[in-house]
């Protein structure tokens, strides 16, 4: 069994993370409910499925910030990271 799509929601926004079985790309679509001045409401990342854990952790920090609306603790970021790891090769 393998996850092909998951949605994560925080108080400020949400993300949909997708990867088709035959695809070598992880797609992350992010939406912020009430963007701050200069912040885009929508953001998309396309990452290689072979992304390293270090690089994925950096993206997880950005995703956490967009979903929760604040800079999170390491444990907050780690929750997003663990879910995102399910899409790595």
Buried (B, 14 or more C-beta within 10 A) or exposed (E): EEEEEBEBEBEBBBBBBBBEEEEEBBBBBBBBEEBEEEEEEEBEBEBEEEBEEEEBBBBBBBBBBBBBBEEBEEEBBBBBBEBBEEBBE
